[in-house]
Amino acid sequence: EVQLVESGGAMVQPGGSLRLSCAASGFTFSKTTMNWARQAPGKGLEWVSSINASGDFTTYVDSVKGRFTISRDNAKNTLYLQMNSLRPEDTGVYYCRVGATRGHGTQVTVSS
């Protein structure tokens, strides 16, 4: 059974930083493209970033380019999202996804 457990969300001020983690199990993590998505209050799910299995190819939604960095540690079956220069519009629940499966999410709130 695929399990994804996100952590690291918090409330931060604009301009702050957070690092999200996603612990994965139940599949061959090291051979799987992984994704982050987010859902802002009252809005639909938005894809944020993807990373290929080896970690040498990454993609981002335009709104986070230059501020967020996706990475992975295949030895630890863990996915990360480093978020810098956070903005209020980054507020939402962040999910780790593989295919159509996602975890329970972790809340990120950016507010002064």
N, C-alpha and C positions, 0 to 999 in steps of 0.2 A: 504494500500500500504506500502510495506516494504521500509523504508528509513534508510540509514546509512550515517552519516556525520563524516568524519575523520578530525582531527586537531592535531596540535602540531609539525608538521614537520618543519625543519629548516636546515641551514647549520652549521655544527659543525666541530671542529678539531678532528683528530684521538685521541681516548682516552676519548672523551667527552660523555655526556649523553643527552638523550631526553626522554620525556614521551609523547607518542601518546594517543589520546583519540578517541573514536568512540561513538557518540550519536545515539542510535537506537530507532526506532518507527515503528508502524504498525504491530507488532506481539508481542507475549508473550515472551519478552526478558528473563524473569526469568526461563523459561522452555526450553531454546534453547542453544545448543552448539554454541559457537562463535569462529571465526578464524581470524587470521591475515595472510595476504599474501603480497608479494612484487614483484615488477618487476624492475629489473635493466635495465639500458639503453641497448637496442638492444637484450634483452633476454626475455624469456617467464615468465609467472607468476609462482612464487615459493611459496609454502606453508611455513609459518614461525612457527606458533604456534596455538594451540587450547586449549579451556577451556570448561569444561562441564557446565551444567546449574547451578549447585550449587557452582561451583568454586573450588571444592576440587580435581579435576583431571586436570592436564595440560600436554601438550606434546610440544616438540620443534624440529625443524630441527637441526641436529647435529652442524651446523656451528654457531648457536647462543646459544647453551646450556651453562649455567653458566654466560651468559652476559645479556640475555633478560629475562624479567618476564612478563607473561600475567596475568591479573587480571580483575575482574569485580565488579561493584556495581549494584546489581539488583534493589535496591531502586531508583537508578538514571537512570536505563536503559543505562548504560555506560560501555564500554569495554576499557581497557587500555593495553598499551605495554610499559613497562619501559625498555629502552635500555641503557646499560652501556658499557664502553670500546669499543666504536664504532670504526669501521674500514672502510677504503675506500670501501671495497667490500660490505659494508652494504648500500651503496648508491642506491637509487631507490625510486619508488613511493610505498607507503605502503597503503594497502587496508584492510578494515574491511569486513569480509564476513560472510554471513549466507546462507548456501546452495550454490546456484549458483549466488546469488545476492551480489554485492559489491557496495561500495560507489564510490565517485569520486577520492578518494585517497588523500594522503598528501605526499609532497616531502621531502625526507631526503637526504641530501648531506653531505658526510664526506670527508673533504679535508683540507689540510694544506695550 
